[in-house]
Amino acid sequence: MVKRNAIYEVDNTDKLTDLINYAGGLSDTANKGLMRVERFGKQEKKAFTIKAEEAKSFALKKEIR
């Protein structure tokens, strides 16, 4: 859990560590080993469970090609 739980708009350069900083950091009771991220699309929602060591490289927004 982060300190300021909300829906955040991110761009293609943002990583999970950036989002955690936007949200005020992790709470004292957060599970720091695993994190859950929900990505909202126009019609769908996808959920991901991310290991802490993957946070720096996890792309928050899907690249559009």
PyMOL Python script that loads the backbone (N, CA, C, O; Angstrom):
from pymol import cmd

cmd.read_pdbstr("""\
ATOM      1  N   MET A   1       0.845  -1.173   0.000  1.00  0.00           N
ATOM      2  CA  MET A   1       0.000   0.000   0.000  1.00  0.00           C
ATOM      3  C   MET A   1       0.892   1.238   0.000  1.00  0.00           C
ATOM      4  O   MET A   1       1.911   1.296   0.689  1.00  0.00           O
ATOM      5  N   VAL A   2       0.482   2.215  -0.786  1.00  0.00           N
ATOM      6  CA  VAL A   2       1.193   3.493  -0.807  1.00  0.00           C
ATOM      7  C   VAL A   2       0.506   4.467   0.138  1.00  0.00           C
ATOM      8  O   VAL A   2      -0.606   4.218   0.604  1.00  0.00           O
ATOM      9  N   LYS A   3       1.168   5.561   0.410  1.00  0.00           N
ATOM     10  CA  LYS A   3       0.617   6.544   1.353  1.00  0.00           C
ATOM     11  C   LYS A   3      -0.567   7.309   0.767  1.00  0.00           C
ATOM     12  O   LYS A   3      -1.502   7.646   1.494  1.00  0.00           O
ATOM     13  N   ARG A   4      -0.540   7.589  -0.550  1.00  0.00           N
ATOM     14  CA  ARG A   4      -1.650   8.305  -1.202  1.00  0.00           C
ATOM     15  C   ARG A   4      -2.215   7.430  -2.321  1.00  0.00           C
ATOM     16  O   ARG A   4      -1.837   7.569  -3.484  1.00  0.00           O
ATOM     17  N   ASN A   5      -3.115   6.537  -1.956  1.00  0.00           N
ATOM     18  CA  ASN A   5      -3.730   5.617  -2.905  1.00  0.00           C
ATOM     19  C   ASN A   5      -4.666   6.392  -3.829  1.00  0.00           C
ATOM     20  O   ASN A   5      -5.576   7.079  -3.366  1.00  0.00           O
ATOM     21  N   ALA A   6      -4.438   6.277  -5.144  1.00  0.00           N
ATOM     22  CA  ALA A   6      -5.259   6.999  -6.120  1.00  0.00           C
ATOM     23  C   ALA A   6      -5.030   6.389  -7.497  1.00  0.00           C
ATOM     24  O   ALA A   6      -4.249   5.450  -7.650  1.00  0.00           O
ATOM     25  N   ILE A   7      -5.712   6.926  -8.486  1.00  0.00           N
ATOM     26  CA  ILE A   7      -5.453   6.571  -9.874  1.00  0.00           C
ATOM     27  C   ILE A   7      -4.553   7.664 -10.433  1.00  0.00           C
ATOM     28  O   ILE A   7      -4.916   8.841 -10.421  1.00  0.00           O
ATOM     29  N   TYR A   8      -3.375   7.273 -10.926  1.00  0.00           N
ATOM     30  CA  TYR A   8      -2.394   8.227 -11.429  1.00  0.00           C
ATOM     31  C   TYR A   8      -2.248   8.077 -12.926  1.00  0.00           C
ATOM     32  O   TYR A   8      -2.242   6.959 -13.442  1.00  0.00           O
ATOM     33  N   GLU A   9      -2.131   9.199 -13.637  1.00  0.00           N
ATOM     34  CA  GLU A   9      -1.860   9.172 -15.063  1.00  0.00           C
ATOM     35  C   GLU A   9      -0.346   9.219 -15.243  1.00  0.00           C
ATOM     36  O   GLU A   9       0.331  10.070 -14.665  1.00  0.00           O
ATOM     37  N   VAL A  10       0.169   8.310 -16.039  1.00  0.00           N
ATOM     38  CA  VAL A  10       1.611   8.222 -16.257  1.00  0.00           C
ATOM     39  C   VAL A  10       1.906   8.253 -17.746  1.00  0.00           C
ATOM     40  O   VAL A  10       1.009   8.080 -18.571  1.00  0.00           O
ATOM     41  N   ASP A  11       3.185   8.477 -18.087  1.00  0.00           N
ATOM     42  CA  ASP A  11       3.553   8.430 -19.500  1.00  0.00           C
ATOM     43  C   ASP A  11       4.474   7.244 -19.758  1.00  0.00           C
ATOM     44  O   ASP A  11       4.770   6.470 -18.848  1.00  0.00           O
ATOM     45  N   ASN A  12       4.920   7.107 -20.991  1.00  0.00           N
ATOM     46  CA  ASN A  12       5.700   5.928 -21.392  1.00  0.00           C
ATOM     47  C   ASN A  12       7.072   5.851 -20.735  1.00  0.00           C
ATOM     48  O   ASN A  12       7.697   4.791 -20.760  1.00  0.00           O
ATOM     49  N   THR A  13       7.553   6.928 -20.156  1.00  0.00           N
ATOM     50  CA  THR A  13       8.883   6.897 -19.533  1.00  0.00           C
ATOM     51  C   THR A  13       8.819   6.562 -18.048  1.00  0.00           C
ATOM     52  O   THR A  13       9.851   6.252 -17.453  1.00  0.00           O
ATOM     53  N   ASP A  14       7.643   6.616 -17.432  1.00  0.00           N
ATOM     54  CA  ASP A  14       7.512   6.356 -15.997  1.00  0.00           C
ATOM     55  C   ASP A  14       7.684   4.871 -15.683  1.00  0.00           C
ATOM     56  O   ASP A  14       7.213   4.006 -16.421  1.00  0.00           O
ATOM     57  N   LYS A  15       8.356   4.600 -14.590  1.00  0.00           N
ATOM     58  CA  LYS A  15       8.536   3.244 -14.072  1.00  0.00           C
ATOM     59  C   LYS A  15       7.770   3.132 -12.755  1.00  0.00           C
ATOM     60  O   LYS A  15       7.296   4.133 -12.217  1.00  0.00           O
ATOM     61  N   LEU A  16       7.656   1.927 -12.250  1.00  0.00           N
ATOM     62  CA  LEU A  16       6.920   1.700 -11.008  1.00  0.00           C
ATOM     63  C   LEU A  16       7.526   2.481  -9.849  1.00  0.00           C
ATOM     64  O   LEU A  16       6.793   2.979  -8.995  1.00  0.00           O
ATOM     65  N   THR A  17       8.838   2.597  -9.804  1.00  0.00           N
ATOM     66  CA  THR A  17       9.473   3.370  -8.731  1.00  0.00           C
ATOM     67  C   THR A  17       9.051   4.840  -8.784  1.00  0.00           C
ATOM     68  O   THR A  17       8.905   5.474  -7.739  1.00  0.00           O
ATOM     69  N   ASP A  18       8.851   5.394  -9.994  1.00  0.00           N
ATOM     70  CA  ASP A  18       8.356   6.769 -10.128  1.00  0.00           C
ATOM     71  C   ASP A  18       6.956   6.892  -9.552  1.00  0.00           C
ATOM     72  O   ASP A  18       6.661   7.842  -8.828  1.00  0.00           O
ATOM     73  N   LEU A  19       6.098   5.940  -9.870  1.00  0.00           N
ATOM     74  CA  LEU A  19       4.721   5.962  -9.377  1.00  0.00           C
ATOM     75  C   LEU A  19       4.676   5.879  -7.853  1.00  0.00           C
ATOM     76  O   LEU A  19       3.878   6.566  -7.215  1.00  0.00           O
ATOM     77  N   ILE A  20       5.521   5.051  -7.278  1.00  0.00           N
ATOM     78  CA  ILE A  20       5.579   4.951  -5.817  1.00  0.00           C
ATOM     79  C   ILE A  20       5.960   6.304  -5.222  1.00  0.00           C
ATOM     80  O   ILE A  20       5.405   6.713  -4.202  1.00  0.00           O
ATOM     81  N   ASN A  21       6.895   6.994  -5.846  1.00  0.00           N
ATOM     82  CA  ASN A  21       7.277   8.329  -5.372  1.00  0.00           C
ATOM     83  C   ASN A  21       6.126   9.323  -5.519  1.00  0.00           C
ATOM     84  O   ASN A  21       5.891  10.125  -4.615  1.00  0.00           O
ATOM     85  N   TYR A  22       5.400   9.286  -6.648  1.00  0.00           N
ATOM     86  CA  TYR A  22       4.241  10.173  -6.841  1.00  0.00           C
ATOM     87  C   TYR A  22       3.209   9.954  -5.733  1.00  0.00           C
ATOM     88  O   TYR A  22       2.555  10.895  -5.285  1.00  0.00           O
ATOM     89  N   ALA A  23       3.075   8.705  -5.300  1.00  0.00           N
ATOM     90  CA  ALA A  23       2.067   8.333  -4.301  1.00  0.00           C
ATOM     91  C   ALA A  23       2.556   8.523  -2.864  1.00  0.00           C
ATOM     92  O   ALA A  23       1.899   8.074  -1.924  1.00  0.00           O
ATOM     93  N   GLY A  24       3.682   9.171  -2.688  1.00  0.00           N
ATOM     94  CA  GLY A  24       4.156   9.481  -1.342  1.00  0.00           C
ATOM     95  C   GLY A  24       4.989   8.393  -0.695  1.00  0.00           C
ATOM     96  O   GLY A  24       5.307   8.475   0.491  1.00  0.00           O
ATOM     97  N   GLY A  25       5.347   7.374  -1.465  1.00  0.00           N
ATOM     98  CA  GLY A  25       6.150   6.271  -0.934  1.00  0.00           C
ATOM     99  C   GLY A  25       5.267   5.165  -0.382  1.00  0.00           C
ATOM    100  O   GLY A  25       4.042   5.277  -0.346  1.00  0.00           O
ATOM    101  N   LEU A  26       5.918   4.105   0.043  1.00  0.00           N
ATOM    102  CA  LEU A  26       5.202   2.962   0.605  1.00  0.00           C
ATOM    103  C   LEU A  26       4.827   3.236   2.055  1.00  0.00           C
ATOM    104  O   LEU A  26       5.569   3.895   2.784  1.00  0.00           O
ATOM    105  N   SER A  27       3.675   2.727   2.465  1.00  0.00           N
ATOM    106  CA  SER A  27       3.255   2.877   3.863  1.00  0.00           C
ATOM    107  C   SER A  27       4.091   1.960   4.742  1.00  0.00           C
ATOM    108  O   SER A  27       4.768   1.062   4.242  1.00  0.00           O
ATOM    109  N   ASP A  28       4.046   2.182   6.030  1.00  0.00           N
ATOM    110  CA  ASP A  28       4.801   1.364   6.977  1.00  0.00           C
ATOM    111  C   ASP A  28       4.352  -0.093   6.965  1.00  0.00           C
ATOM    112  O   ASP A  28       5.139  -0.988   7.274  1.00  0.00           O
ATOM    113  N   THR A  29       3.101  -0.333   6.614  1.00  0.00           N
ATOM    114  CA  THR A  29       2.561  -1.694   6.628  1.00  0.00           C
ATOM    115  C   THR A  29       2.593  -2.370   5.258  1.00  0.00           C
ATOM    116  O   THR A  29       2.089  -3.483   5.114  1.00  0.00           O
ATOM    117  N   ALA A  30       3.171  -1.723   4.258  1.00  0.00           N
ATOM    118  CA  ALA A  30       3.197  -2.270   2.900  1.00  0.00           C
ATOM    119  C   ALA A  30       4.066  -3.516   2.816  1.00  0.00           C
ATOM    120  O   ALA A  30       5.077  -3.632   3.508  1.00  0.00           O
ATOM    121  N   ASN A  31       3.658  -4.444   1.962  1.00  0.00           N
ATOM    122  CA  ASN A  31       4.492  -5.598   1.629  1.00  0.00           C
ATOM    123  C   ASN A  31       5.519  -5.100   0.623  1.00  0.00           C
ATOM    124  O   ASN A  31       5.180  -4.854  -0.535  1.00  0.00           O
ATOM    125  N   LYS A  32       6.745  -4.951   1.040  1.00  0.00           N
ATOM    126  CA  LYS A  32       7.769  -4.363   0.182  1.00  0.00           C
ATOM    127  C   LYS A  32       8.398  -5.375  -0.772  1.00  0.00           C
ATOM    128  O   LYS A  32       9.211  -4.999  -1.617  1.00  0.00           O
ATOM    129  N   GLY A  33       8.039  -6.638  -0.652  1.00  0.00           N
ATOM    130  CA  GLY A  33       8.569  -7.670  -1.537  1.00  0.00           C
ATOM    131  C   GLY A  33       7.752  -7.849  -2.802  1.00  0.00           C
ATOM    132  O   GLY A  33       8.303  -8.184  -3.851  1.00  0.00           O
ATOM    133  N   LEU A  34       6.443  -7.632  -2.721  1.00  0.00           N
ATOM    134  CA  LEU A  34       5.533  -7.772  -3.862  1.00  0.00           C
ATOM    135  C   LEU A  34       4.623  -6.562  -3.936  1.00  0.00           C
ATOM    136  O   LEU A  34       4.184  -6.041  -2.911  1.00  0.00           O
ATOM    137  N   MET A  35       4.340  -6.117  -5.157  1.00  0.00           N
ATOM    138  CA  MET A  35       3.454  -4.972  -5.352  1.00  0.00           C
ATOM    139  C   MET A  35       2.405  -5.321  -6.397  1.00  0.00           C
ATOM    140  O   MET A  35       2.688  -6.052  -7.346  1.00  0.00           O
ATOM    141  N   ARG A  36       1.213  -4.808  -6.227  1.00  0.00           N
ATOM    142  CA  ARG A  36       0.123  -5.038  -7.185  1.00  0.00           C
ATOM    143  C   ARG A  36      -0.146  -3.735  -7.925  1.00  0.00           C
ATOM    144  O   ARG A  36      -0.323  -2.678  -7.319  1.00  0.00           O
ATOM    145  N   VAL A  37      -0.171  -3.837  -9.237  1.00  0.00           N
ATOM    146  CA  VAL A  37      -0.424  -2.683 -10.095  1.00  0.00           C
ATOM    147  C   VAL A  37      -1.638  -3.007 -10.944  1.00  0.00           C
ATOM    148  O   VAL A  37      -1.750  -4.107 -11.485  1.00  0.00           O
ATOM    149  N   GLU A  38      -2.547  -2.050 -11.062  1.00  0.00           N
ATOM    150  CA  GLU A  38      -3.702  -2.209 -11.943  1.00  0.00           C
ATOM    151  C   GLU A  38      -3.596  -1.193 -13.057  1.00  0.00           C
ATOM    152  O   GLU A  38      -3.423   0.001 -12.812  1.00  0.00           O
ATOM    153  N   ARG A  39      -3.701  -1.675 -14.288  1.00  0.00           N
ATOM    154  CA  ARG A  39      -3.613  -0.813 -15.466  1.00  0.00           C
ATOM    155  C   ARG A  39      -5.005  -0.731 -16.079  1.00  0.00           C
ATOM    156  O   ARG A  39      -5.604  -1.750 -16.422  1.00  0.00           O
ATOM    157  N   PHE A  40      -5.512   0.490 -16.213  1.00  0.00           N
ATOM    158  CA  PHE A  40      -6.846   0.720 -16.764  1.00  0.00           C
ATOM    159  C   PHE A  40      -6.741   1.127 -18.229  1.00  0.00           C
ATOM    160  O   PHE A  40      -5.996   2.042 -18.580  1.00  0.00           O
ATOM    161  N   GLY A  41      -7.493   0.440 -19.075  1.00  0.00           N
ATOM    162  CA  GLY A  41      -7.599   0.800 -20.481  1.00  0.00           C
ATOM    163  C   GLY A  41      -8.957   1.432 -20.729  1.00  0.00           C
ATOM    164  O   GLY A  41      -9.668   1.776 -19.785  1.00  0.00           O
ATOM    165  N   LYS A  42      -9.315   1.584 -21.982  1.00  0.00           N
ATOM    166  CA  LYS A  42     -10.615   2.173 -22.313  1.00  0.00           C
ATOM    167  C   LYS A  42     -11.767   1.266 -21.911  1.00  0.00           C
ATOM    168  O   LYS A  42     -12.803   1.738 -21.443  1.00  0.00           O
ATOM    169  N   GLN A  43     -11.583  -0.044 -22.095  1.00  0.00           N
ATOM    170  CA  GLN A  43     -12.650  -0.995 -21.816  1.00  0.00           C
ATOM    171  C   GLN A  43     -12.262  -2.057 -20.788  1.00  0.00           C
ATOM    172  O   GLN A  43     -13.113  -2.822 -20.334  1.00  0.00           O
ATOM    173  N   GLU A  44     -10.993  -2.108 -20.424  1.00  0.00           N
ATOM    174  CA  GLU A  44     -10.542  -3.218 -19.584  1.00  0.00           C
ATOM    175  C   GLU A  44      -9.625  -2.742 -18.462  1.00  0.00           C
ATOM    176  O   GLU A  44      -9.136  -1.612 -18.459  1.00  0.00           O
ATOM    177  N   LYS A  45      -9.416  -3.638 -17.521  1.00  0.00           N
ATOM    178  CA  LYS A  45      -8.483  -3.406 -16.422  1.00  0.00           C
ATOM    179  C   LYS A  45      -7.613  -4.649 -16.307  1.00  0.00           C
ATOM    180  O   LYS A  45      -8.126  -5.768 -16.297  1.00  0.00           O
ATOM    181  N   LYS A  46      -6.297  -4.459 -16.221  1.00  0.00           N
ATOM    182  CA  LYS A  46      -5.368  -5.574 -16.062  1.00  0.00           C
ATOM    183  C   LYS A  46      -4.622  -5.398 -14.749  1.00  0.00           C
ATOM    184  O   LYS A  46      -4.243  -4.284 -14.386  1.00  0.00           O
ATOM    185  N   ALA A  47      -4.413  -6.495 -14.041  1.00  0.00           N
ATOM    186  CA  ALA A  47      -3.699  -6.461 -12.768  1.00  0.00           C
ATOM    187  C   ALA A  47      -2.390  -7.230 -12.901  1.00  0.00           C
ATOM    188  O   ALA A  47      -2.329  -8.271 -13.554  1.00  0.00           O
ATOM    189  N   PHE A  48      -1.346  -6.700 -12.272  1.00  0.00           N
ATOM    190  CA  PHE A  48      -0.027  -7.312 -12.289  1.00  0.00           C
ATOM    191  C   PHE A  48       0.491  -7.407 -10.866  1.00  0.00           C
ATOM    192  O   PHE A  48       0.253  -6.511 -10.056  1.00  0.00           O
ATOM    193  N   THR A  49       1.196  -8.483 -10.555  1.00  0.00           N
ATOM    194  CA  THR A  49       1.920  -8.603  -9.296  1.00  0.00           C
ATOM    195  C   THR A  49       3.397  -8.524  -9.639  1.00  0.00           C
ATOM    196  O   THR A  49       3.910  -9.340 -10.405  1.00  0.00           O
ATOM    197  N   ILE A  50       4.074  -7.543  -9.071  1.00  0.00           N
ATOM    198  CA  ILE A  50       5.456  -7.240  -9.419  1.00  0.00           C
ATOM    199  C   ILE A  50       6.359  -7.499  -8.223  1.00  0.00           C
ATOM    200  O   ILE A  50       6.050  -7.082  -7.106  1.00  0.00           O
ATOM    201  N   LYS A  51       7.478  -8.189  -8.451  1.00  0.00           N
ATOM    202  CA  LYS A  51       8.472  -8.377  -7.407  1.00  0.00           C
ATOM    203  C   LYS A  51       9.253  -7.073  -7.237  1.00  0.00           C
ATOM    204  O   LYS A  51       9.440  -6.326  -8.198  1.00  0.00           O
ATOM    205  N   ALA A  52       9.702  -6.805  -6.023  1.00  0.00           N
ATOM    206  CA  ALA A  52      10.393  -5.551  -5.720  1.00  0.00           C
ATOM    207  C   ALA A  52      11.577  -5.319  -6.657  1.00  0.00           C
ATOM    208  O   ALA A  52      11.808  -4.188  -7.085  1.00  0.00           O
ATOM    209  N   GLU A  53      12.323  -6.360  -6.977  1.00  0.00           N
ATOM    210  CA  GLU A  53      13.494  -6.183  -7.835  1.00  0.00           C
ATOM    211  C   GLU A  53      13.132  -5.854  -9.281  1.00  0.00           C
ATOM    212  O   GLU A  53      14.005  -5.460 -10.054  1.00  0.00           O
ATOM    213  N   GLU A  54      11.868  -6.006  -9.662  1.00  0.00           N
ATOM    214  CA  GLU A  54      11.412  -5.677 -11.014  1.00  0.00           C
ATOM    215  C   GLU A  54      10.841  -4.258 -11.106  1.00  0.00           C
ATOM    216  O   GLU A  54      10.530  -3.792 -12.202  1.00  0.00           O
ATOM    217  N   ALA A  55      10.703  -3.580  -9.991  1.00  0.00           N
ATOM    218  CA  ALA A  55      10.024  -2.278  -9.951  1.00  0.00           C
ATOM    219  C   ALA A  55      10.716  -1.226 -10.812  1.00  0.00           C
ATOM    220  O   ALA A  55      10.038  -0.413 -11.439  1.00  0.00           O
ATOM    221  N   LYS A  56      12.037  -1.221 -10.859  1.00  0.00           N
ATOM    222  CA  LYS A  56      12.760  -0.202 -11.628  1.00  0.00           C
ATOM    223  C   LYS A  56      12.579  -0.362 -13.132  1.00  0.00           C
ATOM    224  O   LYS A  56      12.708   0.613 -13.873  1.00  0.00           O
ATOM    225  N   SER A  57      12.284  -1.566 -13.594  1.00  0.00           N
ATOM    226  CA  SER A  57      12.173  -1.791 -15.032  1.00  0.00           C
ATOM    227  C   SER A  57      10.738  -2.006 -15.510  1.00  0.00           C
ATOM    228  O   SER A  57      10.503  -2.061 -16.717  1.00  0.00           O
ATOM    229  N   PHE A  58       9.776  -2.127 -14.598  1.00  0.00           N
ATOM    230  CA  PHE A  58       8.390  -2.382 -15.006  1.00  0.00           C
ATOM    231  C   PHE A  58       7.786  -1.141 -15.650  1.00  0.00           C
ATOM    232  O   PHE A  58       7.679  -0.089 -15.021  1.00  0.00           O
ATOM    233  N   ALA A  59       7.392  -1.278 -16.915  1.00  0.00           N
ATOM    234  CA  ALA A  59       6.777  -0.164 -17.649  1.00  0.00           C
ATOM    235  C   ALA A  59       5.316  -0.041 -17.229  1.00  0.00           C
ATOM    236  O   ALA A  59       4.551  -1.001 -17.318  1.00  0.00           O
ATOM    237  N   LEU A  60       4.945   1.134 -16.777  1.00  0.00           N
ATOM    238  CA  LEU A  60       3.576   1.350 -16.313  1.00  0.00           C
ATOM    239  C   LEU A  60       2.591   1.481 -17.461  1.00  0.00           C
ATOM    240  O   LEU A  60       1.440   1.062 -17.343  1.00  0.00           O
ATOM    241  N   LYS A  61       3.027   2.053 -18.557  1.00  0.00           N
ATOM    242  CA  LYS A  61       2.133   2.285 -19.674  1.00  0.00           C
ATOM    243  C   LYS A  61       2.618   1.481 -20.868  1.00  0.00           C
ATOM    244  O   LYS A  61       3.802   1.484 -21.203  1.00  0.00           O
ATOM    245  N   LYS A  62       1.706   0.815 -21.480  1.00  0.00           N
ATOM    246  CA  LYS A  62       2.020  -0.012 -22.636  1.00  0.00           C
ATOM    247  C   LYS A  62       2.450   0.890 -23.801  1.00  0.00           C
ATOM    248  O   LYS A  62       1.814   1.903 -24.089  1.00  0.00           O
ATOM    249  N   GLU A  63       3.542   0.496 -24.461  1.00  0.00           N
ATOM    250  CA  GLU A  63       3.998   1.265 -25.614  1.00  0.00           C
ATOM    251  C   GLU A  63       3.049   1.070 -26.782  1.00  0.00           C
ATOM    252  O   GLU A  63       2.600  -0.044 -27.054  1.00  0.00           O
ATOM    253  N   ILE A  64       2.748   2.162 -27.469  1.00  0.00           N
ATOM    254  CA  ILE A  64       1.897   2.114 -28.660  1.00  0.00           C
ATOM    255  C   ILE A  64       2.804   2.158 -29.873  1.00  0.00           C
ATOM    256  O   ILE A  64       3.626   3.064 -30.017  1.00  0.00           O
ATOM    257  N   ARG A  65       2.648   1.174 -30.743  1.00  0.00           N
ATOM    258  CA  ARG A  65       3.517   1.122 -31.936  1.00  0.00           C
ATOM    259  C   ARG A  65       2.741   1.348 -33.180  1.00  0.00           C
ATOM    260  O   ARG A  65       3.308   1.338 -34.272  1.00  0.00           O
TER     261      ARG A  65
END
""", "prot")
cmd.dss("prot")
cmd.show_as("cartoon", "prot")
cmd.util.cbc("prot")
cmd.orient("prot")
